[in-house]
């Protein structure tokens, strides 16, 4: 069977698996306590039963309550649990994501609530990666409004665009980091903190990459200024493809992203890219991270 079909998770699947808040809470209990709930009072795993008057479970022996939503993005939220799950489903259902406005329309919550849910869920997609290796392509790009001078190429001082540095393993993972600028002193620490030494690194001819060889990398370059884009195995097409995905998504779905929130959007696109070949549907992959909330 085609893997894409195996990983597909439809709205019918969602409605079947999570018809109400009780089903969502039961899933959360199973996810957080796969071996059973450990009772802090009894100091052992005990049988628990659902408390009908609140989203909690009570120990059959001592009556101590356990709240599965504690420590998750759902904690202290008055929004029904199924609407949270629905929001995760909406965010996971497309390659480019959805806006808070769409979450508002489809769940019926206020825009303020949708915006909070949107940001809380996206925080879960921050996945630190510090071990890229093998063959890694590195490139920088700029995200934001149009250049004030109307020209193309790298913006100069005073630009309203935000620089971003990306690193991607061929057929592997990607990391995208918002930076203050793309000077050598700024981007080299970013690269060395995410890419392992002795990695085969491919970049364009930008001078900020000149010192890569002194950092222990096997560095090869493609000269875009000479209209050369592929020379055997030397190219940056993979990372440029990721940039295209990010920019199409931001322009098409979000239209504009502030510098304050840009990194969280980059994390979202990187998470989708890094889990594109998971056996589990993207919805289940995202949902499994809910316990990482504050």
Rosetta blueprint (number, residue, H / E / L):
1 X L
2 X L
3 X H
4 X H
5 X H
6 X H
7 X H
8 X L
9 X L
10 X L
11 X H
12 X H
13 X H
14 X H
15 X H
16 X H
17 X H
18 X L
19 X L
20 X L
21 X H
22 X H
23 X H
24 X H
25 X H
26 X H
27 X H
28 X H
29 X H
30 X H
31 X H
32 X H
33 X L
34 X L
35 X L
36 X L
37 X E
38 X E
39 X E
40 X L
41 X L
42 X L
43 X L
44 X E
45 X E
46 X E
47 X L
48 X E
49 X E
50 X E
51 X E
52 X L
53 X L
54 X L
55 X L
56 X E
57 X E
58 X E
59 X E
60 X L
61 X L
62 X L
63 X L
64 X L
65 X E
66 X E
67 X L
68 X L
69 X L
70 X L
71 X L
72 X L
73 X L
74 X L
75 X L
76 X L
77 X L
78 X L
79 X L
80 X L
81 X H
82 X H
83 X H
84 X H
85 X H
86 X H
87 X H
88 X H
89 X H
90 X H
91 X H
92 X H
93 X L
94 X L
95 X L
96 X L
97 X L
98 X L
99 X L
100 X H
101 X H
102 X H
103 X H
104 X H
105 X H
106 X H
107 X H
108 X L
109 X L
110 X L
111 X H
112 X H
113 X H
114 X H
115 X H
116 X H
117 X H
118 X H
119 X H
120 X H
121 X H
122 X H
123 X H
124 X L
125 X L
126 X L
127 X L
128 X L
129 X L
130 X L
131 X L
132 X E
133 X L
134 X L
135 X E
136 X E
137 X E
138 X E
139 X E
140 X E
141 X E
142 X E
143 X E
144 X E
145 X L
146 X L
147 X L
148 X L
149 X L
150 X L
151 X L
152 X L
153 X L
154 X L
155 X L
156 X L
157 X L
158 X L
159 X L
160 X L
161 X E
162 X E
163 X E
164 X E
165 X E
166 X E
167 X E
168 X E
169 X E
170 X L
171 X L
172 X L
173 X L
174 X E
175 X E
176 X E
177 X E
178 X E
179 X L
180 X L
181 X L
182 X L
183 X L
184 X H
185 X H
186 X H
187 X H
188 X H
189 X H
190 X H
191 X H
192 X H
193 X H
194 X H
195 X E
196 X L
197 X L
198 X L
199 X L
200 X E
201 X E
202 X E
203 X E
204 X L
205 X L
206 X L
207 X H
208 X H
209 X H
210 X H
211 X H
212 X H
213 X H
214 X H
215 X H
216 X L
217 X L
218 X E
219 X E
220 X E
221 X E
222 X L
223 X L
224 X H
225 X H
226 X H
227 X L
228 X L
229 X L
230 X L
231 X E
232 X L
233 X L
234 X E
235 X L
236 X L
237 X H
238 X H
239 X H
240 X H
241 X H
242 X H
243 X H
244 X H
245 X H
246 X H
247 X H
248 X H
249 X H
250 X H
251 X H
252 X H
253 X H
254 X H
255 X L
256 X L
257 X L
258 X L
259 X H
260 X H
261 X H
262 X H
263 X H
264 X H
265 X H
266 X H
267 X H
268 X H
269 X H
270 X H
271 X H
272 X H
273 X H
274 X H
275 X L
276 X L
277 X L
278 X L
279 X L
280 X L
281 X L
282 X H
283 X H
284 X H
285 X H
286 X H
287 X H
288 X L
289 X L
290 X H
291 X H
292 X H
293 X L
294 X L
